[in-house]
């Protein structure tokens, strides 16, 4: 019988998982240690949300072992696109939904729970929105509201599905800064993202999905490689590094205006690899 290691929070061994009898991912082997900050990348339909939900027991396990350390408190933040924003509920009420499991049979919230909700909302900078209906929130406020719902239970493991989707660059930076602060405070953070340049390339560990399995797992320098990305996304990808920055670009069929010998005004740029590129 599989057991979880002393320094492991999550362990998946040879797991096949999915929904309603259909396998979405297979042969998944994964270890998550306490205090990690991890991004899951891959195209739409590659199983990012499925893998995330498997960590909270919301998928079917068809094969292998999926283990979570005992007494682990898990917080989950769904994609904002899945939320009915016309539902008549306020920011405070959404945050308090995160405490329902600790209430047992009581149908009402306690004073301590309400105080805890207000502390979390204040930490996230939306305490002034306490009584605002969720339909009146901006994209960044929506993300923070559901982050508050996840944080009210002081999770050990925080799972976020596309937390920077649909927000502007400034709000994206603020959300990532908040997640980094939580991670520095000891919360293990796992998030999915489509943003290979603005989000994924700045995370310490990435998991790339494609072909119904895990294609690569490691630091961005190892995962954001043309061969891995082409397998994942089904098209040639160019990976460029400039200093400490990494950029991933789809290779166009034709690049108008790109002439041999044209100057590149970005200073020292290293092209890691790509189609028709010979390493020097």
C-alpha positions in Angstrom: 0.0 0.0 0.0 1.4 3.4 -0.9 2.2 5.8 1.8 3.1 9.5 1.8 6.6 10.6 2.5 7.5 12.6 5.6 8.4 15.7 3.6 5.5 15.3 1.1 2.1 17.1 1.1 0.8 15.4 -2.1 1.9 12.2 -3.8 0.5 10.8 -7.1 1.9 7.4 -8.2 1.0 6.2 -11.7 -2.4 7.9 -11.5 -5.0 7.9 -14.2 -7.9 10.3 -13.6 -10.9 12.0 -15.2 -14.7 12.3 -15.0 -17.7 10.0 -15.6 -15.5 7.1 -16.7 -13.4 9.1 -19.2 -9.7 9.3 -18.6 -8.3 12.8 -19.0 -4.8 12.2 -17.6 -2.8 9.0 -17.3 0.5 7.8 -15.7 0.8 10.9 -13.6 3.6 10.8 -11.1 3.8 13.9 -8.9 5.3 15.0 -5.6 4.4 18.3 -3.9 6.4 19.3 -0.8 5.3 21.8 1.8 6.1 25.4 0.9 6.3 25.0 -2.8 5.0 27.4 -5.4 4.0 25.6 -8.6 2.5 26.4 -11.9 0.6 24.0 -14.2 0.7 24.9 -17.9 -0.7 23.4 -21.1 -3.3 24.2 -23.7 -7.0 24.2 -23.2 -8.3 20.7 -22.7 -4.9 19.3 -21.6 -6.1 18.5 -18.1 -4.9 21.4 -16.0 -8.2 21.9 -14.1 -8.6 18.1 -13.8 -5.2 17.7 -12.2 -5.9 20.6 -9.8 -9.3 19.2 -8.8 -7.8 15.7 -8.2 -5.9 17.3 -5.3 -9.2 18.0 -3.6 -10.9 14.7 -4.5 -13.2 16.1 -7.2 -12.1 13.6 -9.9 -12.3 9.9 -10.4 -9.1 7.9 -9.9 -9.0 5.0 -12.3 -5.6 3.7 -11.5 -2.6 4.4 -9.2 -2.5 6.1 -5.8 -3.4 9.7 -5.0 -2.4 10.6 -1.5 -2.7 13.8 0.6 -1.0 14.3 3.9 -3.2 13.8 7.0 -4.9 16.9 8.4 -4.0 19.1 5.3 -6.3 22.0 5.0 -7.0 22.8 1.3 -8.3 26.0 -0.2 -9.6 26.0 -3.8 -10.2 29.0 -6.0 -12.1 28.2 -9.2 -12.0 30.0 -12.5 -14.1 33.2 -12.4 -15.7 32.1 -15.6 -17.4 29.3 -13.8 -19.1 31.5 -11.2 -22.7 32.8 -11.6 -22.0 36.5 -11.0 -25.7 37.4 -11.0 -26.3 35.3 -7.9 -27.5 37.6 -5.1 -24.6 37.3 -2.7 -22.2 39.8 -1.2 -18.4 39.8 -0.9 -18.6 39.0 2.8 -21.0 36.1 2.2 -18.8 34.6 -0.4 -15.8 34.7 2.0 -17.9 33.1 4.8 -18.7 30.2 2.5 -15.2 29.0 3.1 -15.9 28.3 6.7 -19.0 26.1 6.3 -17.1 22.8 6.8 -16.0 23.8 10.3 -19.6 24.7 11.3 -20.9 21.2 11.5 -24.7 21.4 11.7 -25.0 25.1 12.5 -26.7 27.1 9.7 -25.4 30.4 10.8 -21.9 32.0 11.1 -20.3 32.8 14.4 -18.8 36.1 15.4 -15.3 34.7 15.2 -15.9 33.5 11.6 -17.2 37.0 10.6 -14.2 38.6 12.3 -11.9 36.1 10.5 -13.6 37.0 7.1 -13.0 40.7 7.7 -9.4 40.2 8.6 -8.8 38.2 5.4 -10.7 40.8 3.3 -8.6 43.5 4.8 -5.4 41.6 4.0 -6.5 41.3 0.4 -7.4 45.0 0.2 -11.2 44.6 -0.3 -12.5 45.2 3.2 -14.4 48.3 1.8 -16.3 46.0 -0.5 -17.8 43.9 2.4 -21.5 44.4 1.5 -21.1 44.9 -2.3 -22.9 42.3 -4.5 -20.5 40.2 -6.5 -22.1 41.3 -9.8 -20.7 44.8 -9.2 -17.1 43.6 -8.9 -14.2 44.1 -11.3 -12.1 41.2 -12.5 -9.4 41.7 -9.9 -12.0 42.1 -7.1 -13.7 38.9 -8.2 -10.4 37.0 -7.9 -9.7 38.5 -4.4 -13.2 37.6 -3.2 -12.9 34.0 -4.0 -9.3 34.0 -2.7 -10.7 35.2 0.6 -13.2 32.3 0.6 -10.2 29.9 0.3 -8.1 31.7 2.8 -10.6 31.9 5.6 -9.7 28.3 6.7 -6.0 29.1 6.8 -5.1 26.5 4.2 -1.9 24.5 4.1 -2.4 23.9 0.3 -3.9 26.6 -1.9 -5.1 25.6 -5.3 -6.0 28.3 -7.9 -7.5 27.8 -11.4 -6.3 30.6 -13.7 -6.1 33.2 -11.0 -4.8 35.9 -13.4 -7.2 35.2 -16.2 -9.2 38.3 -17.5 -7.3 40.9 -15.4 -5.0 43.7 -16.5 -1.2 43.7 -16.0 -1.3 45.7 -12.8 -3.9 43.5 -11.2 -2.1 40.4 -12.4 1.1 41.7 -10.6 -0.9 42.4 -7.4 -2.5 38.9 -7.4 0.9 37.3 -7.9 2.5 39.4 -5.2 -0.3 38.3 -2.8 0.3 34.7 -3.7 4.0 35.0 -3.3 3.5 36.6 0.2 1.2 33.7 1.2 3.8 31.3 -0.1 6.6 33.0 1.9 4.3 32.7 5.0 4.3 28.9 4.5 1.3 28.2 2.3 1.9 25.7 -0.5 0.5 27.3 -3.7 -0.4 25.4 -6.9 -2.0 27.4 -9.8 -2.9 26.8 -13.4 -2.1 29.4 -16.1 -2.2 30.0 -19.8 0.3 32.9 -19.5 3.7 31.4 -20.3 5.4 34.8 -20.3 3.8 36.9 -17.6 3.2 34.2 -15.0 4.7 30.8 -15.7 8.3 31.9 -16.5 8.5 33.6 -13.1 7.5 30.6 -11.0 10.1 28.4 -9.4 8.5 25.1 -10.6 6.4 24.2 -13.6 4.4 21.1 -14.6 3.7 20.9 -18.3 0.7 18.8 -19.5 0.0 17.4 -23.0 -0.7 14.2 -24.7 -2.9 13.2 -21.7 0.1 13.1 -19.3 2.9 15.1 -17.6 5.4 16.1 -20.3 7.9 17.9 -18.0 8.3 18.9 -14.4 11.0 21.2 -13.1 12.2 24.8 -13.2 11.1 27.0 -16.1 14.5 26.7 -17.8 13.9 23.0 -18.1 10.1 23.0 -18.9 9.9 26.0 -21.3 11.8 24.2 -24.0 10.7 24.1 -27.7 10.4 20.3 -27.9 8.3 20.2 -24.7 6.1 23.1 -25.8 5.6 21.8 -29.3 4.4 18.4 -27.9 2.1 20.3 -25.5 0.6 22.9 -27.8 0.9 21.0 -31.1 2.8 23.8 -32.9 6.4 25.0 -33.2 7.4 27.4 -30.4 10.4 29.7 -30.1 12.0 30.2 -26.7 14.0 33.4 -26.2 16.0 34.5 -23.2 17.1 38.0 -22.5 19.0 38.3 -19.3 16.8 36.6 -16.6 13.7 36.9 -18.7 12.3 34.0 -20.8 9.8 34.6 -23.6 7.8 31.9 -25.5 6.5 32.8 -28.9 4.6 30.7 -31.5 6.5 30.4 -34.7 4.4 32.1 -37.5 4.2 30.6 -40.9 5.7 33.8 -42.2 7.2 36.7 -40.3 6.5 39.9 -42.4 9.2 42.5 -42.0 11.7 40.1 -40.5 14.8 40.6 -42.7 18.1 39.0 -42.4 20.6 41.3 -40.6 17.9 43.4 -39.0 19.0 44.8 -35.7 17.3 43.6 -32.5 17.1 46.5 -30.0 16.9 44.3 -26.9 20.6 43.9 -26.1 22.0 40.4 -25.5 19.3 37.9 -26.5 19.9 34.2 -26.5 17.7 32.0 -28.7 17.5 28.7 -26.9 16.2 26.6 -29.8 13.4 26.5 -32.3 12.6 25.2 -35.8 15.3 25.7 -38.3 17.6 27.1 -35.7 21.2 25.8 -35.4 22.8 26.2 -32.0 26.1 28.1 -32.3 
